[in-house]
Amino acid sequence: MSPAGPGDVFGEVALESADGARDRCRVSVTA
């Protein structure tokens, strides 16, 4: 495996943010 670069870290953060937004939307819809 190649060492994680700034692009990889940003990609992971973007994915986590997308998951968080999706969870918030799901909570809002079910609430």
N, CA, C and O of each residue as an XYZ file, in Angstrom:
124
protein
N       0.847     -1.204      0.000
C       0.000      0.000      0.000
C       0.874      1.243      0.000
O       1.910      1.288      0.664
N       0.451      2.241     -0.745
C       1.204      3.501     -0.766
C       0.765      4.357      0.420
O      -0.381      4.263      0.860
N       1.656      5.182      0.935
C       1.291      6.040      2.067
C       0.152      6.990      1.698
O       0.075      7.470      0.568
N      -0.708      7.249      2.638
C      -1.842      8.135      2.371
C      -1.370      9.566      2.168
O      -0.590     10.085      2.966
N      -1.836     10.198      1.112
C      -1.455     11.580      0.834
C      -2.594     12.520      1.177
O      -3.662     12.067      1.590
N      -2.389     13.823      1.016
C      -3.450     14.807      1.324
C      -4.743     14.490      0.575
O      -5.834     14.668      1.116
N      -4.622     14.022     -0.670
C      -5.815     13.705     -1.454
C      -6.596     12.565     -0.819
O      -7.825     12.600     -0.765
N      -5.867     11.539     -0.332
C      -6.548     10.407      0.280
C      -7.260     10.831      1.561
O      -8.392     10.425      1.825
N      -6.573     11.657      2.351
C      -7.169     12.112      3.604
C      -8.420     12.937      3.305
O      -9.447     12.774      3.964
N      -8.333     13.817      2.318
C      -9.485     14.656      1.978
C     -10.642     13.782      1.498
O     -11.803     14.035      1.820
N     -10.305     12.750      0.721
C     -11.349     11.856      0.226
C     -12.064     11.166      1.382
O     -13.289     11.039      1.383
N     -11.273     10.717      2.378
C     -11.892     10.046      3.517
C     -12.783     11.014      4.293
O     -13.882     10.650      4.711
N     -12.309     12.243      4.484
C     -13.091     13.234      5.221
C     -14.379     13.544      4.452
O     -15.446     13.687      5.050
N     -14.273     13.648      3.130
C     -15.458     13.949      2.320
C     -16.479     12.819      2.441
O     -17.681     13.067      2.532
N     -15.989     11.574      2.441
C     -16.903     10.439      2.557
C     -17.570     10.451      3.930
O     -18.773     10.213      4.041
N     -16.787     10.729      4.977
C     -17.364     10.764      6.323
C     -18.404     11.868      6.422
O     -19.451     11.681      7.043
N     -18.125     13.024      5.810
C     -19.075     14.137      5.853
C     -20.364     13.754      5.126
O     -21.462     14.076      5.580
N     -20.221     13.069      3.999
C     -21.399     12.651      3.231
C     -22.224     11.670      4.055
O     -23.452     11.756      4.079
N     -21.549     10.732      4.734
C     -22.274      9.773      5.568
C     -22.992     10.500      6.704
O     -24.135     10.174      7.022
N     -22.334     11.475      7.313
C     -22.945     12.214      8.404
C     -24.177     12.971      7.929
O     -25.200     12.988      8.613
N     -24.081     13.596      6.765
C     -25.215     14.340      6.224
C     -26.363     13.387      5.935
O     -27.526     13.710      6.177
N     -26.028     12.209      5.415
C     -27.065     11.230      5.093
C     -27.753     10.774      6.376
O     -28.973     10.616      6.412
N     -26.951     10.561      7.445
C     -27.530     10.136      8.719
C     -28.447     11.223      9.266
O     -29.532     10.922      9.765
N     -28.024     12.485      9.179
C     -28.853     13.583      9.690
C     -30.165     13.653      8.909
O     -31.224     13.878      9.495
N     -30.099     13.461      7.591
C     -31.312     13.517      6.785
C     -32.244     12.373      7.191
O     -33.457     12.551      7.299
N     -31.653     11.203      7.412
C     -32.467     10.035      7.778
C     -33.142     10.287      9.117
O     -34.307      9.938      9.305
N     -32.401     10.899     10.057
C     -32.973     11.186     11.374
C     -34.098     12.205     11.233
O     -35.140     12.073     11.873
N     -33.889     13.229     10.391
C     -34.903     14.268     10.233
C     -36.172     13.684      9.621
O     -37.283     14.040     10.014
N     -35.996     12.786      8.656
C     -37.164     12.202      7.978
C     -37.927     11.284      8.929
O     -39.158     11.283      8.937
N     -37.197     10.496      9.735
C     -37.875      9.544     10.626
C     -38.393     10.226     11.882
O     -39.282      9.691     12.544
N     -37.863     11.386     12.223
C     -38.270     12.062     13.457
C     -39.703     12.572     13.319
O     -40.237     13.172     14.252
